[in-house]
Amino acid sequence: MKLATFHLLFVLFASALSAAELPAAKPNIIFVLFDDMGYGQPKCYRDGTEFKTPNIDRVAKEGMRFTDAHSPSSVCTPTRYGLLTGRYPSRIGQYGVLTTYSPPIIAPTRVTVASLLKQQGYDTACIGKWHLGMNWNGKPGNENTIPVGTTLVSSPNAVGFDYFKGFTHARNIGTVIEQNKVVQHVKEVENQPLLAQTAVEFLNDPARTEKPFFLYLPLCPPHTPVVPAPEFIGKSGVTGKESIYGDWIYQGDYMLGQVLEAIDRQKLTENTLIIVSADNGAADRPYPPLRGSKSQIYEGGHRVPFLVRWPGKIKAGSVCDHTICLTDFIATTAEITGATLPENAGEDSFSILPHLLGTATSPVRDSIIHQDAKGTLSLRQGPWKLIFASTEKRELYHLQNDLSEATNVAEAHPEIVKRLTTLMQKLIDDGRSTPGAIMKNDKPINMVKKSEKNSRSKQKK
């Protein structure tokens, strides 16, 4: 056979291979994180909701909706740490939220989703609310209005993000930072439209079609300040005292829509994995059947919406009922991109790729640790959830039969309490919940808080 003929046959054979047999391009990855959006707020999670969320619902229709997804904390800062590092925030002693001048809580040597993907050739960007601490080299000016031109010693660029534009936290939403410098002050109502425009410009960049990218888009809605732009006033259809709040949720959903439209225009949809979730439950009120809300250890504090769309990979309109956590993001991206996580990274991260592809025959994680804003911990395994309320009290709930956590069955099931307590101690002592070498927690973890009664007694002494 002549060489030219052989070459022609080889080309024809190669072209006949199915797409599944050829190496797939690394997908673009977008993570849209709503702030304080409760499990029961989007329509795709509760038919009777008063809120309008057409774009969240679109992602559910075109992708997969998870019914048992959890943030690693019931408040903002710890969750964001867990999301980007794949590690429970209790391991660094982070339970509450940071202030403007709080130092960074992600060590520059720690692998994050951004640094991992950057090593895999991705362009990485964070546009929105950071709330993981920044190093200002002091306290320049008023913490709510830091002077334009002030530079940062350490910004999100230090943990893997090529580009950052946003704000430190919701209480100084008017101070806009780009890369490592305060670039402008805006009215609160102007912040989210500005950052939505920035996200669209990022997606419209011709470079987006040339190499894979990771866009982390942490929004402000529906967290305070509740400041919908004028064009959204009255558009949600919510009436009464929650009308402005409804408009704010609708604006956040519209921002998601802007992202979806941008990747459609760029013809990036087919090769883009988009995740939509929230950092914790809704503020101030529970949404039945869940008990509790933001900052609490009950399901309403940390069970969150979680939706994933990946055309051609994830079955449209599918639902997953397995338990997952936002800490699972880094292990999932590692498996998708073929990256290897170091042993000292993603200690509490399990890849949910089998769930996304519909190939899982069992849950990818055996258990999950929850925490509230005051340091209360709980352990979930299967249908059981054990809350370590105090040294004298345990709360045990069978979520399959009692999702509302209405009946504490700890006294009726001492064997379950003992088993979960033993498991919890092991997860603490091992410094990880994934297989691997024992790691050291940055801060000691107390499984249970001392009771208020004992604390008051000691204070009197």
Secondary structure as UniProt FT lines:
FT   HELIX           3..16
FT   HELIX           19..21
FT   STRAND          28..34
FT   TURN            39..40
FT   TURN            43..45
FT   TURN            47..48
FT   HELIX           54..62
FT   STRAND          64..66
FT   STRAND          69..70
FT   HELIX           76..85
FT   HELIX           89..92
FT   TURN            100..101
FT   TURN            108..109
FT   HELIX           113..119
FT   TURN            120..121
FT   STRAND          123..129
FT   TURN            143..144
FT   TURN            148..149
FT   HELIX           156..159
FT   STRAND          163..167
FT   HELIX           170..172
FT   TURN            173..174
FT   STRAND          175..178
FT   TURN            179..180
FT   STRAND          181..185
FT   HELIX           188..204
FT   HELIX           206..209
FT   STRAND          213..218
FT   TURN            221..222
FT   HELIX           230..232
FT   TURN            233..234
FT   HELIX           240..242
FT   HELIX           243..265
FT   TURN            266..267
FT   HELIX           269..271
FT   STRAND          272..278
FT   TURN            288..289
FT   TURN            294..295
FT   HELIX           299..302
FT   STRAND          306..309
FT   TURN            311..313
FT   TURN            316..317
FT   STRAND          318..320
FT   STRAND          324..325
FT   HELIX           326..328
FT   HELIX           329..337
FT   TURN            343..344
FT   TURN            347..348
FT   HELIX           353..357
FT   STRAND          368..371
FT   TURN            373..374
FT   STRAND          377..381
FT   TURN            382..383
FT   STRAND          384..388
FT   STRAND          395..398
FT   TURN            399..401
FT   TURN            403..404
FT   TURN            410..412
FT   HELIX           414..430
FT   HELIX           452..460
//
